[in-house]
Structure formats: structure tokens, C-alpha cells
Amino acid sequence: MTLGNVAAVDIGTNSVRLLITDENGRELERSMRITRLGQGVEANGALHPEAVTRTVWVLSQYGARIARLGVKRARAVATSAARDARNREAFFDAAERALGVRPELLSGEKEAELSFRGATAGLSSEDGPFLVVDLGGGSTEFVLGGTRPEAVISLQMGCVRATERHLHADPPTREQLDACVTDVRHELSSVREVIDVRRAKLVIGLAGTVTALSAMQLGLVRYDASRTHHSILRRADVDVLFARLSATNVEERRKLLVEPERAEVIIGGAVVLLTILHELDIDELVVSEHDILDGLAESQRTR
């Protein structure tokens, strides 16, 4: 009996992503759409109706692809925005109708473990211990480990949360940027209590802010995951990119990014990443296109 094709869906604060693989792990389709599900969640404690509509529409498209490709097993998860929203069950009802499978609400720690599993798959254990930094829309996860996670922490900071908390002008003012940095520094004090960053031989960065900055650093004119995957992003590079982005308005930022729809939250993400690199004394990280989606798919092939 064959397992057949497997689907994984990640419903994040900023984007919704789909991965379909065959039973051997060969990638058949990988898609990403920015729907900003987390719009206003921190301020209101609920998912905005327009954000729900945008997200469910994308999920219905993913559901059609899952059916068309003959998927035998599917797993969908929701992360930070859903964790914070009091109306998530109503959203899950609509998402289940669209996808054919009900989303699971992941804790920050479980999200981190799946991201670690996806990001480190295929890497030599000799390159570890690894520190995986998954910088999302509403939360950022840090995982330290070798063949498995050994220390995990999830923090309430990300590109959407930072933007909505602090960056209200376009471009943001110096005072707003400084307030954002102070906020991130405060959050990062918890990391030092849980994770000994000095143990990491390799730091791996995940998610849209990291891959978008990598694409910008590489000078890409269209998104090419084969170029960004396992590229090196140095702290000095992020300093330069942040300075350039933070001096531009949203229309100018759209022209600088190969994914223009990230323009509204990329400065917030860059502040978070740059502060992480400075505060934790990380000189460079390896960019990975493999993340929680890959961990989700793998979890179904090994059940």
C-alpha cells in the first residue's frame, strides 16, 4: 500500500502557503500568497472579516489543487494570528470547508519544532548544533539543537506585529524605529535565559522577511528560491538593506522587492532581524526555503 501524495498548509499571520509532495518527498507544488490574516489582531483580539475573506479564498484555491493532485494525506496548521484571535473557531470552520481538512492550532513551541525539522533536513549533523530562527508575522521562534530540538522559545514579535505596534508613519520616523528596537530587545532578553546561542555552529534563518532580504541582497528581479535557499545573509548586509528600506515610502519599497506585497511590513521585519543579529551577536545566517511546511509534510510521511 502506497501513502500517496501529501499536502501541508501553513496559515500564518502574513502569508498562507501550500506544499504538496509525493510519498518519497519529491516536491510537486509549493505556493505562497500574502493575505495578512493577522491584520489588526493585536489591537482587537479578533480576525478581521476582510482578512478572513482573503485567506479563505486562497485556501479554497489550495483545496482545489489538493484535490486535483490526488492528495491522500493533508495537514493544515494555524499559528500566531489564530492563537491570539477569539474568533478563530469560526475561521477554522470556513477554512475546513475551503480545504477539506480542519486547521490545527499550533503552540509556538510546536511551530518551532516543525520549523527546525524542515530547516535541518538534509544537513549534516557535523554542521550542528543549529540555531533556527523563524521570523514570522506575529511570532518569532528560536530552536537550538543537533539531530533534534534541545531548547525552544517562541516570542511575540514579528514583521506584522512590529509594524502595527510601532511603525505608523510612511516611512517610519526615527522615534518609531527606536521604539521598535527597544521592544525587540526586551523580548530577546528571554532568549538568553533559555538558549545558549554560543553553542550554535550554524544559524539558519527562515520565513518571508529573511528570504525577501536575501533576494534583495542578491539583486534578483524575480523570486527564485533556488538562489535564496542556503544563501548567506550577513549582519552588515542587513544593516545596509534596512537603511535603504527605512528611508523609502511604501510605493518605493514595492519597486525594491521581488514580492511587492511585502512592502508594508518589510521594515518591521528588518528591524526584528537586525536587532536579533546585533543583540545575540550573530555575524551571519544561512537562509533556508525549507521550514515548517517541510516539517509538516515529513510528519505525515513518517506516521
N, C-alpha and C positions, 0 to 999 in steps of 0.2 A: 504493500500500500504506500503510495507516494503522498507526501504532505501537500504538494501543490504550491501555487503562488501565495505569497504572504504580503499583507499591506500593513503599514504603520502610518498613523496620522498624529501629528503634534499640533495641538491647538494652543498657541502661545498668546502672550499679551499683545504682540505686534504683528505676528505672521501666523499663517496656517500652512502646514507642509505635509506632503504625502511622499511616501517611499513604497514602491512595490518591487519585490524581489521574487526570484524563483526559489525552489526548495533548496538550491545549492548556494543561495546568497547572491546570485548574479543580479545586478540592478536592471530592472525593466523600465522603471519610470521614477523620476524624482522631480517634484514640483513645489513651488513656493508662491504664495500670494500674501500680500500685506493687507490685512483687514482691520488692524488696530482694535481688536476685541477689548483691550483694556482702557479704551477711551473713557476718561472721567471716573474710573472705578475707585481710585484712591480718594477722590473728593466726595463721591456719592455712595460708595459701598455697593454699587449695583452695576450690572452691564447695561450700557446704553442701548435702547431699541435699534438705533441705526447701526451700531456696531454688531449687534446680534444678526440683523438682516444681512449685512455684508458677509459675515462669517458663515452663516447658514447657506447662503447662496454658493459660496466657494465649496463648502462641504458637500452640497448636492452634486456639484461637478465631480468632486473626488469620488463620491459614491457611484456615479455612473462609470468612472474609469475602473473602479474596483470590480464592478460587475462585468464590464466588458473584457477585462483581462483574466477573468475566471479565478479570482482570488478565493482560496479555501479558508484562510485564517486572516482575520483583521483585528487590529488593536488600535484604539484611539485614546489619547490621553489629553487632559487639560491641565494647565499649570497655573502660574501666578495670578492672572486676572480672575480665573474661575475660583481659585482658593479664596480670594478676597471679596467675592460677589455674593450677596444674599439671595439673588435670583438665579443662581447657577443651575438649579434643577430644571427650571423652565427652559433654560437654554439647552441643557442636556436632552430634554425631550425633543426639541426641534432638531438638534444635531443628530440624534438617533434616527429620526425619520429621514433625514437627508443622507446619512451614511450607511444605515443598516446595522450599525453597531453603536452601543451607548458609550460615550467617553468615560474614562476612569479619571477621577480626581487624584492627581499625584501630589504627595507631600514634596517639599523642597528637597528632602534627603533622598527620596526615591528617584526624583528627577535627576539629582546629581549622580546617583549610582548608574542609571541608564546612560547618561551622557558619558560617563567615564568608560563604560563598557563599549560604547560605539567609537569613542575617540581613540582608544588604545588598541582596538582590534587590529591585528596585523603588525603591530610594532614589536620589536624585540624587547624581551624583559630586561636585557642588558642595558637598554636605554633608560630604564627607570631607576628609582621611583619617579612617577609622573605627578605633576600638579596640573589638573584640568580646571580651567576657568571658563565657565559657561555664562556669558554675559547676555542675558535675555532682556525682554521688555520691562518686566516687573520685578524680576529677581535675578540674582547672580549666585551661582553655585561654585564652590571650591571643593575639589576632591583630590586627596593625596593618596597614592598607593602604587604598588608594583603590579602584580598579577590580579589584584582585586583592591577595592577601596579600603583604606585603613582609617582615614579621617575625613569627615564630610561636614560642610556647613553651608546653609542657604541664607542669603541676606536679602532684605527688602530694598534692593536698589537695581535699577536697570535703565535702559535708554528712554522708555516711555515715562517711567516713574520720575526720573531725574528731570525730564523736560517739563512735566506737568507740575512738579513741586516748585521749580526754580526758574526755568528759562522762558519767561513770558514775553520778552521783547524780541524783535527780529531785526538784526542779530541781537543776541543776548548782551546785556550790559556787563561791565566788569564786576559789578556788585553781585549780579545774579550768578555769574560763573564762580565767583569766590564762595558764595553761599552753597553752591552745588558741591564744590570741592570739600568744604567743611563737612557737609552732610555725609559724603562718601567716606571721608577719613574717620568719622565717628563710627560708621558701620564696620569699617575694616578693623577696628580695634578688637572685634570679636574673632576675627580670623586668626590673629596671633595667639589667642588663647586655646585654639583647637588644632591648628595646623602649624607644623614647623616647616616653613617654606624653604629653609636652607637645605632640607633633605632632598628636594626635587632636583634631579639631574636634567629633566626636560619639562618645560612649561608649555602646555597646549591650550590655545585659545579657540573658543567656539562661538558660534551664532553670528547674527547679521551684522552687528557693529564691527566685529573683528574681520569678517570676510569682506565687508564693504570698504574698510580702511585698507585692507590688503590689496583689493582691486584698484583702489585709488593710487596706492604706492606703486603698484606695477604699471600704472598708466593704461589700464585696459579701457577700451572703448565699448566693449560689450562683455557681459558677465561670462566668465569661463572658469568653471570650478576646477578644471584640470590645472589651471595656472595658480589659483589661490590655494588649493589643497597642498599642505605641507610647505607653503612658502614661509619665509621668516619675516616677522614684523618686529622691528627694534623699537626700544623706547624713544630713541632720538627721532625715528620716523614718525611715531605717533605725535610727538611734540610738534613737528613741522606740520603734519596734517591737521592737527587740532587748531593751530594758529591760523591756518588758511581757512578752515571751515568756519571758525567762530567769528571771522571778520566779514562773512558774507550773509546776505539775506536768503530766504528760502528758495527764491527763484534762481539765484546764482548757484546755490548748493545743488539744485536739481541738475544743473549742467555739469557739475563736477563729479557726480555719482553715476555709476553704470546702472544702479537701481534708483531712479529719481524719487520713487515713493518713500525712500528712507530719509529724505531731506529734512522733514520736520523733526525727527528725533535723533539724527546722527550726531549733533553736537552734544546732546545729553549722553549718548553712548560713548563718545570720545572722551568726555570729562571722566566718566566712570572708569574707562580703561586706562587712561593716562594716570589717574590717581592711584589705581591699583598697582601699576608698574612702578611708580615712584615710591609709594608707601611700603610696598613689600620688597623693594629693591630688586626688581626683575628687569634685566637688561634687554631680553628678547623673548619672544614666544613663537612657537610653531603654530601656524594657522591650520585648522582642520575643518574639512567639509563633512566629516563623519562625526555624528553626535547622537543625540537622544533617539532620532529616527532609526539609526543603525542598531542601537541598543534594543529598541522595541522590536524590530524585525528579527534580530538574533534571538530574543527571548522566546519568540514563537517557534523558531526552528529547533530550539533545544528543549522544548517542553517534553 
